Amino acid sequence: MHAFVVAQLLRSKRRVLDHAVLADEIKRRWPEAETNPWRDEITDNELAKFSSLDFTFSNLEEFSNHLAAKHCYLMIRDCRDEIYISDTPLVMHNQKQFGPYGNIGIGVPHIEIYYPLSPDIVLAYMCRLTMKEIESKQDEQEKALSTFSAKKLLTTGLTPEEAQLLAADRAEIKRAKTYYSMMKNDRLAPLSPDNVLFLNSLQVSSSYRYIAARKPEFQFVRKALKERPHWKEGLKLQVS
């Protein structure tokens, strides 16, 4: 399964274009460099496709091992919103920043990876470092609420407003812990409208040629591309 997911990433149109960007940059910096020794037999475009394919199979095991080290689970659609898929179906997100080298890559710490399997199911990968951070944050939040509640009860007591806010915070922590437990232990988690919006945003920003869905509901795509015109070109490899 991991090898299949990696192949979907490396065979995408965007990855072929990335190889072309590197070739063009080499030509720009070193005009005399021979980038296609078989020019009489194969075009530069076909060579780029072959190079991308060769890179895929040469690195399939290494990239698959990166996925095997992560926690994988299924996200099941639990709302009416449509899940998008694009010509770059495997999308990634990282809330951490690592300076000029970027934060997107299968082996980058804290990376999140999502791949739609059907209009209702998304295969997800979460870095185990992120899982440890989530668990620590949830424990800290519970301790902070318990400490606050105990101090209030031993002094002035809780006002009705404070009691209401405390109950709301506890309910939210319980909801978050229940969701996390499903994701970790059951390897299943529901897809809410907010989850679908987030995943669809990744599909639109990563796509190169098209966006598809089970039903023709593309209002979000039109709005997103109007507000962010640079998404029309997808995520590009940058060489500096």
C-alpha positions as CSV (number, residue, x, y, z in Angstrom):
1,M,0.0,0.0,0.0
2,H,2.8,2.4,0.9
3,A,4.5,1.7,-2.4
4,F,1.3,2.4,-4.3
5,V,0.9,5.8,-2.5
6,V,4.5,6.8,-3.2
7,A,4.0,5.9,-6.9
8,Q,1.0,8.2,-7.1
9,L,3.1,11.0,-5.8
10,L,6.1,10.4,-8.1
11,R,4.2,9.7,-11.3
12,S,2.1,12.9,-11.1
13,K,2.4,15.6,-13.8
14,R,3.9,18.0,-11.3
15,R,6.8,15.7,-10.6
16,V,7.5,15.4,-14.3
17,L,7.5,19.2,-14.5
18,D,9.9,19.4,-11.5
19,H,12.4,17.3,-13.4
20,A,12.0,19.6,-16.4
21,V,12.6,22.7,-14.2
22,L,15.9,21.2,-13.0
23,A,16.9,20.5,-16.6
24,D,16.1,24.0,-17.7
25,E,18.0,25.5,-14.8
26,I,21.1,23.4,-15.7
27,K,20.8,24.7,-19.3
28,R,20.5,28.3,-18.1
29,R,23.5,28.1,-15.8
30,W,25.7,25.9,-18.0
31,P,24.6,26.3,-21.6
32,E,27.3,23.9,-22.9
33,A,26.2,21.1,-20.5
34,E,24.8,18.0,-22.3
35,T,21.5,17.2,-20.7
36,N,20.3,14.8,-23.3
37,P,23.0,12.5,-24.7
38,W,20.4,10.6,-26.8
39,R,18.9,13.6,-28.6
40,D,18.7,11.8,-31.9
41,E,16.7,9.0,-30.4
42,I,14.5,10.7,-27.7
43,T,13.2,14.2,-27.2
44,D,13.9,16.3,-24.1
45,N,10.2,15.9,-23.1
46,E,10.3,12.2,-23.4
47,L,13.6,12.0,-21.5
48,A,12.1,14.0,-18.7
49,K,9.3,11.5,-18.5
50,F,11.7,8.6,-18.5
51,S,13.9,10.2,-15.9
52,S,10.9,10.8,-13.6
53,L,9.9,7.1,-14.1
54,D,13.4,5.9,-13.4
55,F,13.6,8.1,-10.3
56,T,10.3,6.6,-9.1
57,F,11.3,3.0,-9.2
58,S,14.9,3.7,-8.0
59,N,13.6,5.3,-4.8
60,L,10.3,3.4,-4.3
61,E,11.5,1.4,-1.4
62,E,13.2,4.3,0.4
63,F,10.2,6.5,0.2
64,S,7.8,3.6,1.1
65,N,9.9,3.1,4.3
66,H,9.2,6.7,5.3
67,L,5.5,6.1,5.0
68,A,5.7,2.8,6.9
69,A,7.2,4.7,9.8
70,K,4.2,7.0,10.1
71,H,0.7,6.3,11.6
72,C,-1.8,5.6,8.8
73,Y,-5.6,5.8,9.2
74,L,-8.7,6.3,7.2
75,M,-10.8,9.5,7.2
76,I,-14.5,8.8,6.4
77,R,-16.8,11.5,5.0
78,D,-19.4,12.4,7.6
79,C,-21.0,15.4,5.9
80,R,-22.6,16.3,2.5
81,D,-19.5,18.3,1.3
82,E,-17.8,16.7,-1.7
83,I,-14.2,15.5,-1.5
84,Y,-12.0,16.8,-4.4
85,I,-9.3,15.0,-6.2
86,S,-6.8,16.4,-8.7
87,D,-4.0,15.4,-11.0
88,T,-1.7,15.7,-7.9
89,P,-3.9,13.5,-5.7
90,L,-1.4,12.9,-2.9
91,V,-1.2,16.2,-0.9
92,M,1.0,17.2,2.0
93,H,0.8,19.8,4.8
94,N,3.1,20.8,7.6
95,Q,2.4,23.2,10.4
96,K,6.1,23.4,11.3
97,Q,8.5,25.7,9.5
98,F,12.1,24.8,8.8
99,G,13.6,27.8,7.2
100,P,14.6,28.2,3.5
101,Y,14.7,24.5,2.8
102,G,11.0,24.2,3.1
103,N,8.7,21.9,5.1
104,I,7.1,19.7,2.5
105,G,8.4,16.2,1.9
106,I,7.6,12.6,2.8
107,G,10.5,12.3,5.2
108,V,10.2,15.8,6.8
109,P,9.3,15.8,10.5
110,H,5.7,16.6,11.3
111,I,4.5,16.1,7.7
112,E,0.8,15.2,7.2
113,I,0.0,13.2,4.0
114,Y,-3.5,12.7,2.5
115,Y,-4.6,10.6,-0.5
116,P,-8.3,10.3,-1.5
117,L,-9.2,6.7,-2.1
118,S,-12.9,7.3,-3.1
119,P,-15.5,10.1,-2.8
120,D,-16.0,9.1,0.8
121,I,-12.6,7.9,2.1
122,V,-9.2,9.5,2.5
123,L,-6.1,7.6,3.4
124,A,-4.1,9.8,5.9
125,Y,-0.6,9.6,7.4
126,M,0.5,11.4,10.5
127,C,4.1,11.8,11.8
128,R,4.5,10.1,15.2
129,L,6.3,13.3,16.5
130,T,3.0,15.1,15.9
131,M,1.1,12.5,17.7
132,K,3.3,12.8,20.8
133,E,2.8,16.6,20.7
134,I,-1.0,16.2,20.5
135,E,-1.0,13.8,23.5
136,S,1.2,16.1,25.5
137,K,-0.9,19.2,24.7
138,Q,-4.2,17.4,25.6
139,D,-2.7,16.3,29.0
140,E,-1.5,19.9,29.6
141,Q,-4.9,21.3,28.9
142,E,-6.6,18.8,31.2
143,K,-4.1,19.6,34.0
144,A,-4.6,23.4,33.5
145,L,-8.4,23.1,33.8
146,S,-8.2,20.9,36.9
147,T,-5.7,23.3,38.5
148,F,-7.9,26.3,37.7
149,S,-11.0,24.6,39.0
150,A,-9.4,23.5,42.3
151,K,-8.0,27.0,43.0
152,K,-11.4,28.6,42.4
153,L,-13.2,26.1,44.6
154,L,-10.7,26.6,47.5
155,T,-10.9,30.4,47.3
156,T,-13.8,32.5,45.8
157,G,-15.6,29.6,44.1
158,L,-16.7,29.5,40.5
159,T,-19.0,32.2,39.1
160,P,-21.8,31.0,36.8
161,E,-19.9,32.4,33.8
162,E,-16.7,30.6,34.8
163,A,-18.5,27.4,35.4
164,Q,-20.1,27.6,32.0
165,L,-16.7,28.3,30.3
166,L,-15.1,25.5,32.3
167,A,-17.8,23.0,31.1
168,A,-17.4,24.2,27.5
169,D,-13.6,23.7,27.7
170,R,-13.9,20.3,29.2
171,A,-16.4,19.3,26.5
172,E,-14.0,20.4,23.8
173,I,-11.1,18.5,25.3
174,K,-13.3,15.4,25.5
175,R,-14.3,15.8,21.9
176,A,-10.7,16.3,20.8
177,K,-9.5,13.3,22.8
178,T,-12.3,11.1,21.4
179,Y,-11.4,12.0,17.9
180,Y,-7.7,11.4,18.6
181,S,-8.5,8.0,20.2
182,M,-10.5,7.0,17.1
183,M,-7.6,8.0,14.8
184,K,-4.9,6.3,16.9
185,N,-6.6,3.2,18.1
186,D,-9.4,2.5,15.6
187,R,-7.5,4.0,12.7
188,L,-10.8,5.6,11.6
189,A,-11.8,9.2,11.9
190,P,-14.9,11.2,10.6
191,L,-14.4,13.9,8.0
192,S,-16.3,17.0,9.1
193,P,-17.0,20.0,6.8
194,D,-14.0,21.8,8.2
195,N,-11.8,18.7,7.4
196,V,-13.2,18.5,3.9
197,L,-12.5,22.2,3.3
198,F,-8.9,21.8,4.5
199,L,-8.3,18.8,2.3
200,N,-10.0,20.4,-0.7
201,S,-7.8,23.5,-0.2
202,L,-4.7,21.2,-0.5
203,Q,-6.0,19.6,-3.6
204,V,-6.7,22.9,-5.3
205,S,-3.4,24.5,-4.4
206,S,-1.4,21.4,-5.5
207,S,-3.3,20.7,-8.8
208,Y,-1.8,21.4,-12.2
209,R,-4.5,20.6,-14.8
210,Y,-7.8,19.6,-13.2
211,I,-10.0,19.1,-10.1
212,A,-12.6,16.4,-10.0
213,A,-15.5,15.4,-7.7
214,R,-18.4,13.0,-7.6
215,K,-20.8,15.9,-8.0
216,P,-20.2,19.1,-10.0
217,E,-20.0,21.3,-6.9
218,F,-17.0,23.5,-7.6
219,Q,-18.0,26.8,-6.0
220,F,-15.1,26.6,-3.6
221,V,-12.6,26.1,-6.4
222,R,-13.8,29.2,-8.3
223,K,-13.7,31.3,-5.1
224,A,-10.3,30.0,-4.1
225,L,-8.7,30.6,-7.5
226,K,-10.2,34.1,-7.7
227,E,-8.8,34.9,-4.2
228,R,-5.5,33.1,-4.8
229,P,-4.6,33.3,-8.6
230,H,-1.2,31.7,-8.0
231,W,-2.9,28.4,-7.1
232,K,-3.7,28.1,-10.8
233,E,-0.1,27.1,-11.5
234,G,0.1,24.7,-8.6
235,L,3.1,24.2,-6.3
236,K,6.3,24.6,-8.2
237,L,9.9,23.4,-7.6
238,Q,12.0,26.5,-6.9
239,V,15.7,26.5,-7.6
240,S,17.9,29.2,-6.1
